[in-house]
Amino acid sequence: LHKLSMQSHRVIVLHGSTFRLNLSICEPYNADFDGDEMNLHLPQTVEAQTEISELMFISKQIISPNDVVPKIGIIQDSLLGIRKLTLKDTFIDKNTLMDLLIELDDDYDYEIPEPVILKPKTLWTGKQIISLLLPKIDKYEFKNTIYPDDDSRVVIKNGILHAGILTKKTIGSVHNSIIHIINNNFGSDICCKFLNNVQKLCSKFLMTRSASAGLSDLAISEKIQNKIKKKIQDITDKVDKLQDESEIVGILNEVLGKSYDWISNELSVDNNLLQMIHAGSKGKPTNLSNIICCIGQQNVQGKRMMPNFDDRILPHYRKDDLNNVESRGFVKNSYINGLNPKEFFLHTISGREGITDTAVKT
C-alpha cells in the first residue's frame, strides 16, 4: 500500500515456517500477528542484491519518504519499560544493572557511570542507564503536558538524559522524536543499533518490575461513581431541552473526552491502564472512559441514530420517544458496570457499521 510495505531484511534461518519480525518494524508493514501473511522474495542477481541492501535495507527505512516522519520507533512493551525506567523514583542496584547491561550488543562501548546513591546501598537511576545508550546528542528538549510536576520536561545534553520521562511522544515513531534526531544527526546504522539496545534493555527491565493490568485497575469508589452518574445525568437533562441537532451532537460527542478528565485524577499513579496510556504503548483515553465511565453516543454514518424501524430505532422504545437521548443512541453505562439489553443493541449497531466498513475497504 506504500513504499515501506516492501523492505529488505538480513535473514537468520530458524526452525519452523513462521516469519519472526522485530516489533519496531511492524508499523510500516501494518503487521499485527492475528493471522497476517507476508511474501518473501529472494534476489537472484548481484545487481538485485546490491539494490535491496543499499536502497531497501530496513535501517534505511526509519524515516518515511512520504511525510518525513519516523515510521520505526520504540513500541508496546519496550515503550512501557522505558517509561517505568525513566521515572524519577526508579533506582537500580548493581545486580540488576549488570543483568540489564549484559543484554546489550557485544560490541557496545560504554563506561558505567558513578552511582547516585552510595549508602546504605549502591544505586543508579534509570535515566543513567538510558544515557549509556544515547549517542552524544548536543541538546534535546521536549515539554510533556501529561506530567505537571518537575519531571515534565525531557532534557538531554551532551548525550545524557538529565530530566524527563520518555514516552511515545519523545522516543516513539513521531516527528522530532529522539529517534528522528539520532537518525538525522548520526546516521541510520547508529539509530538502528540504538533501537535494538533500547528494546533489549527495556524488555529485560520490564521483566524485573512486571506490568499486569487487572480488574483492580478498573475499580473506583462509590463516591466517584455517583459523581460520574450525576455529571452524565446533568448533560443528558441539558440535551433533552435543546432543539438544535448540531448543538446536541457536539455536547454528546464531548462526553467521552470530558469523562476521562473526571476519572484520570481519581486513579492511582500506579494504575496499570493509566501507565500504558501515558507511555503510549497501548490504549487511548477514550478506551478508559468506555471501561469506567460510559460508552457514550453511538453514531451511524457520523450522525445520531435515526428512527428507521417504524418511527423508532428499536421496538423497545415508544414511537413518540424521539427526543430522549437514550432512544437516539446514547449509552450511559460503562463496560465495567455492564450494558442493559437496549444499550447492548445500540452498541452493536455502531459496531456492525465499523465491521462493514472494514470488510468493504479490503
C-alpha positions in Angstrom: 0.0 0.0 0.0 3.0 2.3 0.4 6.8 2.2 -0.2 7.6 0.8 3.2 5.4 -2.3 2.6 8.4 -3.7 0.8 11.7 -3.7 2.7 14.8 -5.8 2.8 16.0 -7.8 5.8 19.0 -9.9 6.6 17.7 -13.4 7.1 18.5 -15.5 10.1 17.3 -19.1 9.4 15.4 -20.5 12.4 13.3 -23.7 12.9 9.7 -23.7 11.7 8.0 -21.9 8.8 6.9 -18.7 10.6 8.3 -15.2 9.9 9.6 -13.6 13.1 9.9 -9.8 13.0 11.3 -7.2 15.4 8.2 -5.4 16.8 9.5 -2.0 15.8 9.1 -2.7 12.1 5.5 -3.8 12.3 4.1 -0.3 11.9 5.4 0.2 8.3 4.1 -3.3 7.4 0.9 -2.8 9.3 1.6 -6.3 10.7 -0.4 -7.3 13.8 0.1 -11.1 14.2 -3.6 -12.1 14.1 -3.1 -14.4 11.1 -1.4 -12.0 8.8 0.5 -13.4 5.8 3.6 -12.0 4.1 5.6 -12.8 1.0 9.3 -13.4 0.9 11.3 -12.6 -2.3 14.9 -13.8 -2.7 17.0 -11.6 -5.0 18.8 -13.8 -7.6 21.3 -11.5 -9.2 24.2 -9.4 -7.8 22.6 -6.2 -9.1 19.3 -7.0 -7.3 21.1 -8.0 -4.1 23.1 -4.7 -4.2 20.0 -2.6 -4.8 18.0 -4.0 -1.9 20.9 -3.9 0.5 21.7 -0.3 -0.3 18.2 1.2 -1.1 15.7 -1.0 0.7 17.5 -2.3 3.8 15.5 -1.8 7.0 17.9 0.6 8.6 17.5 3.0 5.7 13.6 3.0 6.0 13.4 4.5 9.5 12.2 7.9 8.1 9.2 7.7 5.8 9.8 9.4 2.4 6.1 10.4 2.3 5.8 12.8 5.3 9.5 12.7 6.6 8.3 11.2 9.9 9.9 8.1 11.6 7.8 5.0 10.9 10.1 2.8 13.1 10.5 3.6 16.8 10.1 2.1 20.3 6.6 0.5 20.7 4.5 -1.5 23.1 6.4 -3.4 25.9 9.6 -1.6 25.3 7.8 1.8 25.4 6.1 0.8 28.8 9.5 -0.4 30.0 11.3 2.8 29.1 8.7 4.9 30.8 9.0 2.9 34.0 12.8 3.0 33.7 13.0 6.8 33.4 10.6 7.7 36.3 12.4 9.9 38.8 11.9 7.3 41.6 13.3 4.4 39.7 16.6 3.2 41.2 18.6 0.2 40.2 21.0 -1.9 42.3 24.3 -3.3 41.0 23.0 -6.8 40.4 20.0 -5.6 38.3 22.4 -3.1 36.5 24.6 -6.0 35.4 21.6 -8.1 34.3 20.5 -5.2 32.1 23.9 -4.4 30.6 24.6 -8.0 29.6 21.6 -7.7 27.2 23.4 -5.1 25.1 25.2 -5.9 21.8 28.7 -7.5 22.2 30.4 -4.6 20.5 28.6 -1.9 22.6 31.2 0.5 24.1 30.1 2.2 27.3 31.5 3.2 30.7 29.4 2.5 33.8 28.7 5.9 35.5 29.2 6.8 39.1 26.2 5.7 41.3 23.9 8.5 42.6 23.5 6.8 46.0 26.4 5.1 47.8 24.9 4.2 51.2 23.3 2.1 52.6 23.2 0.5 49.1 24.8 1.5 45.8 22.1 2.6 43.4 21.9 4.1 39.9 18.9 5.9 38.3 17.0 4.6 35.3 18.0 7.8 33.5 21.7 7.0 33.9 21.1 3.6 32.2 19.3 5.1 29.2 22.1 7.7 29.0 24.6 4.9 28.4 22.7 4.0 25.1 22.3 7.6 23.8 24.8 9.0 21.3 26.3 12.4 22.0 23.1 14.5 21.3 24.1 18.1 21.9 20.7 19.3 23.1 17.2 18.0 23.1 14.2 19.4 25.0 10.5 18.4 25.0 7.7 19.6 27.2 5.3 16.7 28.2 1.9 18.1 29.3 0.9 14.8 30.9 3.2 15.3 33.9 2.6 18.6 35.7 5.4 18.1 38.1 9.1 18.9 37.8 9.8 15.8 35.6 7.5 17.1 32.8 10.4 18.4 30.6 12.6 15.9 28.8 16.2 17.4 28.7 19.1 15.7 27.0 22.5 17.5 26.9 25.7 16.0 25.5 24.2 12.6 25.3 23.0 12.5 29.0 19.3 12.4 30.0 19.1 14.9 32.8 15.4 15.1 33.3 12.0 13.9 32.0 10.1 10.7 31.4 10.5 9.1 28.0 7.2 8.1 26.3 5.8 7.7 22.7 6.0 11.4 22.2 9.7 11.5 22.8 11.0 8.1 21.7 8.2 6.7 19.5 7.7 6.9 15.8 6.7 10.6 15.8 8.1 13.8 14.3 11.1 15.3 16.1 11.5 12.4 18.5 14.8 11.2 19.8 14.8 8.5 17.0 14.3 11.3 14.4 17.2 13.3 15.9 19.6 10.3 16.1 18.8 9.2 12.5 19.3 12.7 11.1 22.5 13.6 13.1 24.3 10.2 13.5 23.0 8.1 10.6 20.7 5.1 10.2 23.2 2.5 11.4 23.7 4.2 14.8 19.9 4.7 15.1 19.3 1.0 14.3 21.8 0.0 17.0 20.2 2.4 19.5 16.7 1.0 18.8 17.9 -2.6 19.2 19.7 -1.9 22.5 16.8 0.1 24.0 14.4 -2.7 23.2 16.6 -5.4 24.7 17.3 -3.4 27.8 13.8 -2.1 28.4 12.2 -5.5 27.8 14.6 -7.0 30.4 13.8 -4.3 32.9 10.1 -4.8 32.5 10.6 -8.5 33.4 12.3 -7.4 36.7 9.4 -4.9 37.5 6.5 -6.6 35.8 3.4 -5.0 34.3 0.0 -6.6 34.6 -3.4 -5.0 34.3 -6.4 -6.5 36.1 -9.9 -5.7 37.5 -8.4 -3.8 40.4 -7.2 -1.2 37.9 -10.8 -0.5 37.0 -12.3 -0.2 40.4 -13.3 3.3 41.5 -15.1 4.3 44.7 -18.9 4.5 45.0 -18.5 8.2 45.7 -16.7 8.8 42.3 -19.3 6.5 40.5 -22.1 8.6 41.9 -20.3 11.8 40.9 -19.9 10.5 37.3 -23.6 9.4 37.1 -24.6 12.9 38.2 -22.4 14.6 35.6 -23.8 12.4 32.8 -27.4 13.0 34.1 -26.8 16.8 34.0 -25.6 16.6 30.4 -28.5 14.4 29.3 -31.0 16.7 31.0 -29.4 19.7 29.3 -29.6 18.0 25.9 -33.2 17.0 26.3 -34.2 20.7 26.5 -32.3 21.6 23.3 -33.7 21.6 19.7 -30.7 22.3 17.5 -29.3 18.9 16.3 -25.8 20.1 15.7 -25.5 21.5 19.2 -26.9 18.3 20.7 -24.4 16.1 18.7 -21.5 18.4 19.8 -22.3 18.1 23.5 -22.9 14.3 23.4 -19.7 13.6 21.4 -17.7 15.6 24.0 -18.8 13.4 26.9 -16.1 10.7 26.4 -13.3 13.3 26.4 -14.6 15.0 29.5 -15.2 11.7 31.3 -11.5 10.9 31.0 -10.7 14.1 33.0 -13.2 13.1 35.6 -11.5 9.7 36.3 -7.8 10.2 35.5 -7.3 12.4 38.6 -9.0 9.9 40.8 -7.0 6.9 39.7 -3.7 6.0 41.3 -0.4 6.9 39.6 0.4 3.2 39.7 -2.8 2.3 37.8 -1.6 -0.1 35.0 -4.0 1.0 32.4 -3.2 4.7 33.0 0.5 3.9 32.8 0.0 2.2 29.4 -1.9 5.2 28.1 0.7 7.7 29.4 3.6 5.6 27.9 1.7 5.4 24.6 2.3 1.7 24.5 -1.4 0.7 24.3 -4.9 2.3 24.6 -6.3 5.7 24.3 -8.1 7.9 26.9 -11.4 7.1 25.4 -10.9 3.4 26.0 -10.5 4.0 29.7 -13.6 6.2 29.6 -15.6 3.4 27.9 -14.5 0.9 30.6 -15.1 3.0 33.7 -17.4 5.9 32.8 -19.8 5.4 29.9 -19.8 4.2 26.3 -21.2 7.5 25.1 -23.0 8.4 21.9 -23.3 5.7 19.3 -23.2 7.1 15.8 -24.2 5.7 12.4 -22.6 7.4 9.3 -21.3 10.1 11.6 -24.8 11.1 12.9 -27.1 10.2 15.8 -29.2 7.1 15.2 -32.3 7.7 13.1 -35.7 6.1 13.7 -35.8 3.7 10.7 -37.8 1.0 12.5 -41.4 2.2 12.2 -40.7 5.7 13.6 -38.3 4.4 16.3 -34.8 2.9 16.5 -35.7 -0.3 18.3 -39.1 -1.9 19.1 -38.3 -1.4 22.8 -39.0 2.3 22.5 -42.3 4.2 22.2 -42.9 5.9 18.8 -43.2 9.3 20.4 -40.0 9.0 22.4 -37.5 10.5 19.8 -36.3 13.5 21.9 -34.9 11.2 24.6 -31.0 10.9 24.3 -31.2 7.2 25.1 -33.6 6.4 22.4 -31.3 8.1 19.9 -28.2 6.0 20.7 -26.6 7.5 23.9 -25.3 4.7 26.2 -25.0 5.8 29.8 -23.5 2.6 31.2 -19.8 1.5 31.1 -18.3 -1.9 30.3 -17.4 -2.5 34.0 -21.0 -1.8 35.1 -22.5 -3.6 32.2 -25.0 -2.6 29.5 -28.7 -3.2 29.7 -30.3 -5.0 26.7 -31.3 -1.8 24.8 -27.9 -0.3 25.2 -26.3 -3.5 24.0 -28.3 -3.4 20.8 -27.4 0.3 20.2 -23.7 -0.5 20.7 -23.8 -3.5 18.3 -25.5 -1.3 15.6 -22.5 1.1 15.7 -20.1 -1.8 15.9 -21.5 -3.5 12.9 -21.0 -0.4 10.8 -17.3 -0.5 11.7 -17.0 -4.2 10.7 -18.9 -3.5 7.4 -16.6 -0.5 6.5 -13.5 -2.7 7.2 -14.8 -5.5 5.0 -15.7 -3.1 2.2 -12.3 -1.4 2.3 -10.5 -4.7 1.9 
